[in-house]
């Protein structure tokens, strides 16, 4: 089952991922939330251990961010 998160407004969102190819040819995984469990634009997934969910307090919008090390830098992949 995919990771799901209910925001402060009571709306449940499901985490999805899709792979994108950047201009330089590098592959990058994009994480996004959708209101439906199955989405044509991505596949449902679990929340990676090196990521966490942030919520915008003004509108309840959810984003996935990379966890920071103790020194303030993001972890290398």
C-alpha positions in Angstrom: 0.0 0.0 0.0 1.2 3.5 -0.8 2.1 6.1 1.8 -0.9 8.2 2.7 -1.1 11.4 4.7 -4.0 13.3 6.0 -3.4 17.1 6.1 -4.7 19.5 8.7 -7.9 20.1 6.7 -8.8 16.4 6.8 -8.0 15.6 3.2 -6.1 12.3 2.6 -3.4 12.3 -0.1 -1.4 9.4 -1.5 2.3 9.5 -2.4 3.3 8.8 -6.0 6.6 8.9 -7.8 7.6 9.2 -11.4 11.0 9.2 -13.1 12.0 12.2 -15.2 15.0 12.6 -17.5 16.7 16.0 -17.2 18.4 17.9 -20.1 21.8 16.5 -19.3 20.5 12.9 -19.4 20.4 12.5 -15.7 17.4 10.5 -14.3 15.6 12.0 -11.3 12.7 10.7 -9.2 9.9 13.2 -8.7 7.6 12.6 -5.6 4.1 14.1 -5.5 0.8 13.7 -3.7 -2.6 13.0 -5.3 -6.1 12.7 -3.8 -6.5 9.3 -5.5 -4.6 6.1 -4.7 -4.0 5.3 -8.4 -2.8 8.1 -10.8 -1.9 7.9 -14.5 1.1 10.3 -14.0 2.9 8.1 -11.4 3.1 4.9 -9.4 2.1 4.7 -5.8 5.1 4.4 -3.4 6.2 4.4 0.2 7.9 7.4 1.8 11.7 6.9 1.5 13.7 6.9 4.7 15.7 10.0 3.7 12.6 12.1 3.1 9.9 13.7 5.2 6.5 15.4 4.6 6.0 19.1 5.0 2.6 20.9 5.0 2.0 24.4 4.0 0.0 25.9 6.9 -1.9 28.3 4.7 -3.4 25.9 2.3 -2.7 22.4 3.5 -0.5 21.6 0.4 1.8 18.6 1.0 5.4 18.4 -0.2 8.2 15.8 0.2 11.6 17.2 1.3 15.0 15.6 1.9 16.1 15.2 5.5 19.1 17.3 6.5 22.2 16.1 8.4 23.2 17.6 11.7 25.5 20.1 10.0 22.6 21.4 7.9 23.5 19.8 4.6 21.3 17.3 2.8 22.4 13.7 2.6 24.2 12.5 -0.5 22.5 9.8 -2.5 
